[in-house]
Amino acid sequence: MTWENWFTAANSIALAGWLALILMPRHALLLSLLRYILPGLLATAYTLLVLVYVFHVEGGGFNSLAEVKALLGTEPTLLAGWVHYLAFDLFVGTWIAERADLLGVSRLLQAPILVLTFLFGPIGYLTFVTVETALKSASAAQEVAP
């Protein structure tokens, strides 16, 4: 199997999780799958890639941008970096969806936030935190109003 095939497989796992998170009813079993199983599969792949490839990259490291560039300069280490994003973004997206459900945020408002999280991780997270803060502030203002 080529690195491109592994990349496609990892993307397919993550995409299936995101589609389920956005489109399906959020039963406990689905949430467990999205919180633990799919990110766990991706995290396992990441761990194997790191253990086998990352520590053997000439000039690679975490102390400078040049070292990170060298570290991600091979297909297996670049794939490891990508799988890292996929695993963490799906986990964060699941957390956002669960929090949004608890706050009563409509699924129509959740969908673009989750898409932002899927595509641009921290931007989706920041968007959700902003929405959550606004909702909590509005709720607190209603409690104070006579």
C-alpha positions as CSV (number, residue, x, y, z in Angstrom):
1,M,0.0,0.0,0.0
2,T,1.4,3.4,-1.0
3,W,1.6,6.5,1.3
4,E,-1.1,8.0,-0.9
5,N,-3.4,5.0,-0.1
6,W,-2.8,5.4,3.6
7,F,-3.5,9.1,3.3
8,T,-6.8,8.4,1.5
9,A,-7.7,5.8,4.1
10,A,-7.1,8.2,7.0
11,N,-9.1,10.9,5.2
12,S,-12.0,8.5,4.6
13,I,-12.1,7.5,8.3
14,A,-12.1,11.2,9.4
15,L,-14.7,12.2,6.7
16,A,-17.0,9.4,7.7
17,G,-16.8,10.6,11.3
18,W,-17.5,14.2,10.3
19,L,-20.4,13.4,8.1
20,A,-21.9,11.3,10.9
21,L,-21.3,14.1,13.4
22,I,-23.0,16.7,11.3
23,L,-25.8,14.6,9.7
24,M,-26.8,11.8,12.1
25,P,-28.7,11.8,15.3
26,R,-26.3,11.9,18.2
27,H,-27.0,8.7,20.1
28,A,-24.6,7.6,22.8
29,L,-23.2,4.8,20.6
30,L,-22.4,7.3,17.8
31,L,-20.8,9.8,20.2
32,S,-18.6,7.0,21.7
33,L,-17.6,6.0,18.2
34,L,-16.7,9.7,17.4
35,R,-15.1,10.4,20.7
36,Y,-13.0,7.3,21.2
37,I,-13.0,4.8,18.4
38,L,-12.3,6.9,15.2
39,P,-9.8,9.3,16.9
40,G,-8.3,6.2,18.6
41,L,-7.7,4.5,15.2
42,L,-6.2,7.7,13.8
43,A,-4.1,8.1,17.0
44,T,-2.8,4.6,16.7
45,A,-1.8,5.2,13.1
46,Y,-0.1,8.4,14.2
47,T,1.7,6.7,17.0
48,L,3.1,3.9,14.7
49,L,4.2,6.5,12.2
50,V,6.0,8.5,14.8
51,L,7.7,5.6,16.4
52,V,8.9,4.1,13.1
53,Y,9.7,7.3,11.1
54,V,9.9,10.6,13.0
55,F,13.0,9.9,15.1
56,H,15.0,9.0,12.0
57,V,14.7,12.1,10.0
58,E,18.0,13.8,9.4
59,G,17.9,17.4,10.7
60,G,14.3,17.0,11.9
61,G,13.1,18.3,15.2
62,F,10.9,20.8,17.0
63,N,13.4,23.6,17.9
64,S,13.1,25.7,14.8
65,L,10.9,26.1,11.7
66,A,13.7,24.6,9.6
67,E,13.8,21.5,11.8
68,V,10.0,21.0,11.6
69,K,10.2,21.5,7.8
70,A,12.9,18.8,7.6
71,L,10.8,16.6,10.0
72,L,7.8,16.8,7.7
73,G,9.8,16.5,4.5
74,T,9.2,12.7,4.0
75,E,5.9,11.1,3.1
76,P,5.5,9.0,6.2
77,T,6.2,12.0,8.6
78,L,4.0,14.3,6.6
79,L,1.3,11.7,6.8
80,A,1.9,11.5,10.6
81,G,1.4,15.3,10.8
82,W,-1.8,15.1,8.8
83,V,-3.2,12.2,10.8
84,H,-2.5,14.2,13.9
85,Y,-4.7,17.0,12.6
86,L,-7.4,14.5,11.6
87,A,-7.5,12.8,15.0
88,F,-7.5,16.0,17.1
89,D,-9.9,18.0,14.9
90,L,-12.5,15.1,15.0
91,F,-12.1,14.9,18.8
92,V,-12.6,18.6,19.2
93,G,-15.5,18.6,16.8
94,T,-17.2,15.9,18.8
95,W,-16.6,18.0,22.0
96,I,-18.1,21.0,20.3
97,A,-21.2,19.1,19.1
98,E,-21.8,17.7,22.6
99,R,-21.4,21.1,24.2
100,A,-23.6,22.8,21.6
101,D,-26.3,20.2,22.1
102,L,-26.2,20.8,25.9
103,L,-26.6,24.6,25.2
104,G,-29.5,24.0,22.8
105,V,-27.7,25.3,19.8
106,S,-29.6,24.3,16.6
107,R,-28.0,21.8,14.3
108,L,-28.2,24.4,11.5
109,L,-25.9,26.7,13.5
110,Q,-23.7,23.8,14.5
111,A,-23.1,22.6,11.0
112,P,-21.0,25.5,9.7
113,I,-19.0,25.6,13.0
114,L,-18.3,21.9,12.6
115,V,-17.3,22.3,9.0
116,L,-14.9,25.1,10.0
117,T,-13.5,22.8,12.7
118,F,-13.0,20.0,10.1
119,L,-11.3,22.3,7.6
120,F,-9.5,24.8,9.8
121,G,-9.5,23.3,13.4
122,P,-8.8,26.3,15.6
123,I,-11.0,28.6,13.6
124,G,-14.0,26.3,14.2
125,Y,-13.0,26.1,17.9
126,L,-12.8,29.8,18.2
127,T,-16.1,30.3,16.5
128,F,-17.8,27.9,18.8
129,V,-16.3,29.5,21.9
130,T,-17.5,32.9,20.7
131,V,-21.0,31.5,20.1
132,E,-21.0,29.8,23.5
133,T,-19.9,32.9,25.3
134,A,-22.5,35.0,23.5
135,L,-25.2,32.5,24.5
136,K,-24.1,32.4,28.1
137,S,-24.0,36.2,28.3
138,A,-27.5,36.5,26.8
139,S,-28.8,33.9,29.2
140,A,-27.2,35.7,32.2
141,A,-28.7,39.0,31.0
142,Q,-32.1,37.5,30.8
143,E,-31.8,36.1,34.4
144,V,-30.9,39.6,35.7
145,A,-33.6,41.5,33.7
146,P,-36.8,42.2,35.7
